[in-house]
Amino acid sequence: MKSPLSILKEAINDAKNLYEKVNDDIVGQVNQVKKGSTEILSTAKEATSDLKDIGGKVKEAGEEVMDENNNQSSGS
């Protein structure tokens, strides 16, 4: 028969092992989520920048078309 002290030591050891296992698993998963989130934010920022560039080009092209249109109208 085990003594209460040995049972308590075993329970403490089991709790310690469980804590380490859960902590390692959770920390690993949290780090993966953080990395994934960082990559997603980076991609979103790049897309935002690209969309601004595209918008600028579309605006510039529209202004040129309007200028050409105005020049043709006043030249006719």
C-alpha angles and dihedrals in degrees: 000000000000120000119240089246093056091046090050092048090050092049091049091049091048091049091049092051092047091049092050092047094048092042093051093047095046095043090049092050093045090052090051091051091048091051092047092048091050091051092048092050091048091051091047091051091050091049091049091052092047091049091051090052091049091047090052092052092048090050092049092048091048091051091050091050090050091048091050090047092050092047092051092048094051092041094055 
